[in-house]
Structure formats: C-alpha cells, structure tokens
Amino acid sequence: MDFIEITEEKLDISKISGMVTDPSCGAVSIFVGITRDNFDGKKVLRLEYEAYKPMAERKMREICDSIRKQWQIHSIAMIHRINVVPISEASIVIALSSPHRKESLQAVEYAIDTLKATVPIWKKEIYADESSSWKENKECLWSKNSYNGCMLCLLDSVPRDIS
C-alpha cells in the first residue's frame, strides 16, 4: 500500500512509520528531511515550501511505482509538508517496509533522490536578516543545469484544463 500526501500539518514521524509497519516485514527504513538553522554561513529562520499539488502527488506515485518495479517493498509512505516549516521540524518523511533491510535502504535513498529531481515542490529559505532565497536542488531536472534555466520546460509539463 502507498500513502502519498502533501500537507500543511506538522509531520508525525512515529505515525508515518506506523503506516508502513507490518508483521511480515523485517525492515522499515525512514528518511526524515528537517529544517536546519544555517546555510552557507547564513542563519536560517525557517523554510517555506510551495507545490503544484496535483502534479507533485502524481510524480510521487510514479516514484512509488518505480520503487515497486526495482525492489520487493511492502508499503511506502511519502509525506511532504508545505508552507512554513520551522527549524528542526520535518519537511519530508519517506518510510518503506520490506522483508529485508537492503531493499528498504536502497529504496528509501532512491525515493528521496528521485523526489528532489522530479517532484515540483519549491523551497524558500528565510534568513535572520529577513532576506530570502529560493533554493534550487542540484538534482532538479528543470534546473538551469538541465534546461538552461528555462521554467517554461517545467510549465510545459503542467496539465491544463482547456474544457
């Protein structure tokens, strides 16, 4: 079973871990991404996330499908928080259960790396001097490294209601 969600609520790591725990599995691997208080010598006050939810959730489901093709995974939970995420709070929790640890460890690493590269969720850092910076993941497929900085490449993949 797959649990996919983009939420404004604080993430409960124990609850998310429990979503994937099963008596048939000997391993639960969890990745938790939290807001740190610094970046490049600047004091970070908080992060702010935005997402195009329909596309983000679709991409997250595609990641789950890809994981299931590569590894024997029982359950997957992939929950991302948006809006304000204070220091030391989780912005992303990915939990996977499997019969054996190797598969779940490999799958959780693949999940976070692929999410950062393909899911349209944007992060803004707010600094102590009240300046801010939108952060680009170096893995991001629509980054300037991949598409010469052209945001239209991303927009071309956004579904449009033309009815």
Secondary structure, DSSP 4 states (H G I P E B T S, - for coil): -EEEEEESSPP-HHHHHHHH--TT-SEEEEEEEE--SEETTEEEEEEEEEE-HHHHHHHHHHHHHHHHHHS--SEEEEEEE-EEEETTSEEEEEEEEESSHHHHHHHHHHHHHHHHHHS-EEEEEEETTS-EEEE--TT-TTSHHHHTT-HHHHHTTS-----
